[in-house]
Amino acid sequence: MTERAPQRTPNRQLAALIAEAGFSHAGLARRVDQLGLEHGLDLRYDKTSVTRWLRGQQPRGTTPALIAEVFTRRLGRRLSAQDLGLDACAPVYAGLEFAATPEEAVDIVSGLWRKDSGSHAELRKIAFTPAGLVVPSRDWLIGRADERVGRGEPPPAALHAGSGRVPQQGARLAVPRQRGAERGPGQKVSGGDVAALRSVGELFRALDHAYGGGHARQALVRYLEHEAEPMLRGTYGENLGRRLFAAAADLTRLAGWTSYDLAAHGLAQRYYVQALRLAQAAGDRAYGSYVLVTMSRQAVYLGHGREAVQLARVAQQGVGAAAPPLVQALLHAAEARGHGVLGDARACNAALARAERALESARPGEDAPHWARTFDEGRFAAEVGHCHRDLQQYRSAIRHAERALQLSPPAYARSRLLCRVVLATARLAVGELDQACALGAEAALQASEMRSVRATEYVRDFERRLEPYRDAGPVRTYRDRVSALR
């Protein structure tokens, strides 16, 4: 006697939402396919697929999350896969959304923090998605500042300009239970709380610079979950709320940066997208451009030069010519790195020239954001050295890498290591094998004392370039020294 296939229960939740949205079966399938393309997925659903879902079949992979996003955009309210009677959203998609409201942004980013601080190892294995850069950067560029971010306090009595109406207070969202949080939801946030977030950011940033992302990342994510999230769900006015969102954006970008340093590239991408949205809630356009530059640097590292250039240009367009010279220098240097990866020497040199002019016009003590003040002659020389290495202009790469090492402070240990590998690579390319191996061995020693996949990969790339000279004495000496380290 053969077994019967289990009988499926019709999905009435999905049917009701299809009716509410006014979708045809073919229209829903088409929209899911289009959204999939935005994220690099070739899905090819049709009206028969929708019929199966309505009969109770569960779509696989990221599709439940994509269907939920289609309904969210159509109906103007956040819907989850569970709201549609589908299985939970796959983490492959979660986190790439650019939230419609500050409240929704808090929901999305706090979900990332909780998953990342828990035992969700798959979150750290998801792949980087170049197509996932398009929508967030576009939405940031054309988006307007949020009118209201304050929570739990009466709205200001001032009228909207030209509207003649008092603004309505936004609806309070249901607050999920905080796992292990010492502060309860609805806490009154103070200026000291925001200052503490800033101080913690400086501490973790210093650890990252000196010892790599692995020494800072997990503790930082737990801090965001247990301290930052209760604050964001607390009570604060408009001005303090903007400052709170700005501090949360900075810490979230740093969580992405440390994830990137450990090669968790898909996770890092999601943190960057959410940091970009938090920066918009903060009303800090310049910091949003910095997040885009960080995204551009990751694209460079992964070899996506075209996307790196586009992100840097969106950042430039977003802040305009009124940005402080240090900010402009940083944005143009990021664009140059993208051109370098693409092998476009003319565009690369033009972007470097713009960065250099902006850097020269900066005055000591000018009112530049704290994150831009570290972009000085040493940092610029390191960017130029990387560009010329990528363009195979090795003599110039040597000159600029040496200057970067002379000017960079010891606290930026990882940056100095990466620059030392660029110098070793360039010296190897011009035939200076002894010097190249000595520099490479020094970098390998430093990498062994860090928790940085990026540093290790730089050293391994150098070692691959040594392969044609494997029988030479300096290379054998290098291998002996490095083998002892490992």
N, C-alpha and C positions, 0 to 999 in steps of 0.2 A: 504494500500500500504506500503510495507516494505521499510526501508531506506537502501540505498546501503552503504557498507563500503567505507570510503574515499580511493581514488585511490592513491597509493604510486608512487613517482617519482624514477625511477632507479638511483642508486648511481654511476654516471659515474666517480666521483673522485676516489672512491674506486676501481673501475674496472681498471682505468688507472694505479694506483699504484700496483695492483696485477700483471698486465702485466709487469710493469717495474721491479718489484722484482722477477718475474719468479716463483711465488707461484702457486701451484695447490690449488684448494679449500680445499682439505683434508689437504694439507701441511700447509696452513694458520691456519686452525682450530687446528691442532696439536700443532703448535707453541704458539697459544693463550692459550691453555690448559696447556702447559709446563710452560709458564710464570706465569699463575695463580697459579700453584703449588708452585712456588718460594715464593709466597706471601700468602700461606695457603688457596688457593681457589680451590675448586673442581668443574670445570666448565663443562667439557664433551661436547664441541662443536664438530660438524662434518661438512662434506662438504655441507650438506643441510642447516646448519646454515649460512654458507658463502653465499650460493645462496639467502637466504632470505635477508641478508644484502645488497646484490647487487640489489635486487628488491626494496629496500627502507625501509626495516624494521630496526628500531633503536634498537641495543642491549642495555640491561639495566645495571644499576649499574656501576661497575668499568670497564666493558668490553671495552667501547670505548677507554679508556686510555691504556688498555693492548694491544689492536690492534695497536694503534699508536706506542707503544713502540716496538712491533714486527717489524714494518716497519722501525722505527728509527735504530734499530740494523742491519737490513738487508741492508738498503740503505746508512747508514753512515751519515745521516743528521737528525736533530731534526724535527719530525713531530708531530703535535697535532691532536686530534680527529677531530677538524674542518677541518684540511687539508684533512682528509679522508671522509668528508661529513657526519660525525657523530656528535652526541650531545657532548656538552662540557665534558671534563674530570671530572670524579667524584673526589672529594677531598680525598676519601679513599685511592686512589693510589698515587695521586700527592704528591711529596716530598720524596718518597722512591727511586727515581732514583739516581744513582751515575753518575754524568755528565761526558761526554767524554772530554769536554774542559772547561777551566776557564770561557769563555763567557757563555757557557750553564749553568754552575754552578751558575753564577750570575742571569741568567734568572729564574732558578728554585727557588733559595732561596728568591729572591725579590718577586716572586709570592706568596710564603708562607707568607712573611712579610705583603704584602698588604692584603691578605685574612684575616690574623690573626688580623690585626689592624682595620679591617672593621667590618661588621655585620654578618660575616660568623660563626654563632654559631656552625654549624655542624662540623666545623674544629676542635673544641675543644672537640667534643664528639666521634670522631673516635677511634676505638679500637687499642690497641697495637698488633702488628703482629710478633710473634717470627720468622716466616719464612722470614720476611722482613729484618732480621739481616744478613742473609747469604751472599747475593750478595754484599752489600756495604763493609762488612769487607773483603771479598775475593778480591774485586776490589782494595781496598786500599792496601792490603798486596802485591799483585802481580803488582800493577800499578807502572809506572815510573813517575818521576817528570815531570811536564809540562815544556817544553823548553822555552816557552815565555808567560809572563803574562802582560807585559807592553802594554799600549794602547795609540795611538795617537802620539807616538814619533817614529822617524826613528829607524829601527832595528839596533843592534850593527853591526859594520863592521867586527867584528871577524868572521872567518870561523868556521863552524862546524868541530870538531876534526875528521880528516880523510876523510871529505866529499868533500873538495875543493869547497864548494858552500856557498854563502852568504844566510843566512836564510831569508825566505819570511815573510813579515809582515802579520799577521792574518787579515782576512776580518773583517771589522767593522760591528757589528750587528745594526739593526734598533733600536733606543732607544724609548721605550714607554714613553708617557707623564707622568710626575711625579705628582701625586696628592698631592698638598700642599707643595711640596718641595721648599725650598727657593733657593737652588742652582740649576742651570740648568744643563742638560746633557753636557758633554764635559768640565766641569770645570777642571782647573789645580789643582791637588791635591798636597799639601805640606806636609812636615814632621810634621808641627804643626797639620794638620788635623788628621794624624795618631795618634799623641800623644794625641789629644783630645778623640779619640775613646778609647784609653787605659785608660785614666782618667775616662771616663764615665763608663767603665767596672768595675773599682774599686769601684766607687760609688754605682752602682747597686748591686755589689757583697756584699758590706757591708750591704745594706738594706736587701738583701735576708738572709744573715746569722743572722741578728738581729731580723727581723720581719716576715720572711717567704716570699715565692715567690709571694704572692698576692700583696705585697706592691711594687714590682718592675716590674712585668712582662709586664703589658700593656704599661706602659711608655717606657720600654725598646724596645718593638716591634715597637712602633711608632718612636722611635729614629732611629732604624735600617732602617725603611722605608724612613724616610724623610732626614736622614743625611748619613747613610752608603751607601745606594743604589746609590745616585748621585755620591758619591766618586768612587765607584766601576765602574761606567759607565763613569768616567771622564778620564783625561789625566795624565799618570804617566809612569815613566821608570821602568826598571826591578827591581832594588833593592827596590825602594819605593813601587812598586807594590806587591812584596813579603811581605813587612811589612804591607801593607794595607790588603791583604788577611788574614794575620795572626791575625790582630786585629778584622777583621770581623768574622773570625772563632771563636775567643774567645767570642765575643758578641753573636753569634748564638748559641754556646754551652750553654751559660748562659740563653738564651731565652728558650732552651730546658730544662735546669735544673729547672727554675722557673715553667715551664709548668708541669713538672714531680711532683714538690712539690704541685701543685694544682690538681693532679690526671688527668690531660689532657695527658694521656699516649701515645696515638697514635700521637698527635701533637708533644710531646716531642721527640718521636722516629724519626720523620721526621726532626726536627731541628738538632738532633745529626747526622743523615746521611749527611745533608748538611754541618754541621760544619766539618765533616770528610773530605768532598771533598774540602772545602775551605782551610783546613790545608794542603792538598796535593798541592794545587795551591801555597800556601805560601812556599812550600819546607820544612815544619817543620814536620819531621817524628815523633819526640818526642811528639809534641802536638797532632798529630793524635792518638798516643797510649793513651793519656789522654782522648780524646773523647771516645775511645773504652772502657776505664775503666768506664767512666760515663754511657755508655750504659750498661755495665756489672752490675753496681749498680742498675740501673732501673730493669734489669732482676731479680736480687736478690730480690728486693722489691716485684715484682710480682710473685715470686715463681718459676721462670724459671732457676733453678740452672745449668742445663746442658748448656744452652746458655750463662749464665754468665761466666762459666769456659772457654768456647770456645772463647768468646770475650777477656777475659784477656790473654789467651794464644796467640791469634793472635797479641795482642798488644805487648807481650813479644817478639814474633818472629819478629815483624816488626821493633823494635828498636835494638834488639840484645844485646850482652853482653857488648857492649861499652857504653851503657846508663849510666848516673850518678847513683850512689848508691841510692839516694833518689827516682829517677824514678823507679828503679828496685824494691825497697821496696814497693812502691805504687802499682805496677802491681802485685806483688806476693800476697799482702794483698787482692787485689780484687779477685784474683783466690781463695784464701782461703774462702772468703765469699760465693762463689758459691758452693764449696765443703760442707760448713756448711749447706746450704739450702738442699743439697742432702743427708745430714746425713752421709757423708763419713769422719769419724774422722781422719783416717790415712792420706788421701790426704790433708785434711784441715790443720792438724798439720805440715805436710811437707812443705806446702806453707807458713804457718806462720813462720816456722823456716828459710826459705829462705828470707822472708821479714825482719826478725829480724837481720840476718847476714848482709844484705845489709844496713839496717838502722845503725847498729853499725859501719860499714865501712865508712859511710858518715862523712866528715870533715866539721867543721864550716867554712862558707864562700866559700865552693866549688862552682864551676860554674854549678849550677843546675837551670833549668827553674823556673820562678817565681811561677808557679802553683804547683810545687813540693815542694817548700820550706816550705809550711805549713804542710807537712806530717812529723810530729815529734813524739816523744815518746807518747804524749797525744793522737794524732790521731791513732797511732798504737794500743795503749791500748784499745781505743774504738772499733777498728776493732776486736781485740781479744775477747773483751767482747761480742760483737754480735755473733761471731762464736761459742763461748762456750754456749751462750744461745740457739742457734739453735741446738747444739749438746746435749743439756740438761745436760751439765756439769756445774751445777749452782754455786758451790763453786768457781770454777775458774772464772766464769762470774762475780761474785761479786767482786773478787779481782781486776780484770782488769777494770771493770766499775768504781770502786771507784778511781783507779789511773787515769783514763781518766778525771774524774771530778776534781781531784786535779790539773791536768796539763793543762786543756783546759781554754783558756782565756774567760772572760765574753762576748766578742764581738761575739763569736760563740754560741749565745743563743740557736738556734735550735738544733745544735749538742749536746749541754749539756742537753737539754730537752730529746732528743732521748736516750742518754746514761743513764739519770736518770730513764727512763721507763725500760730500760734493767736491771738496778740495782733493781728496784722495782719488776720486774718479777722474777728475780733470788731469791730475798729474800722471795718472796711469795712461790716459789717452795721448799725452804728449811724450810718452816714453820714459818718464821719471819713475822707474819701477821701485827703486829703493825707498824714495820719499813716499810714494803711494802706499806701499805695504806698511811703513812705519805709522802713517796716519790712520790707515785702516785698522791696524792692531790696537791703536789707542782708542778708536771708536768702538771696536768690538769689546774691549775691556769695560768701557762706560756702559754699553748696552747691556752687558751681563749683570750690571748693578741696578738696572732699571726694570720697571714693569711697563714696557712699551713695545707693542708689536711693531709699531711704525719704526722705531729705532732699530729693532732686529731686522726688519725687512730692508732698511737702507743698507745695513751691513751685508746681508745676504746678496743684495743686488751687486754690491761691490765685489763680493766673492765670485759671483757668476762672471763678472768681467775679467777676473784674474785667470779664469780657466785656460785661455790660450797660452798662458805663461806658467803653467802648473809645474814645469820641470826646472824653472829658474830658481836660483838660490834664495833670493828674497821672498819668493812665494812659499817655498818650503819652510823657511823660518816663520813666516806669517802663520801658516797652517799649524805648525807646532805650538806656537804661542796661543792661538785661538782654541786648539784642541784641549789644551790644559785648562782653559777657562770653562769649557763645556763638560 
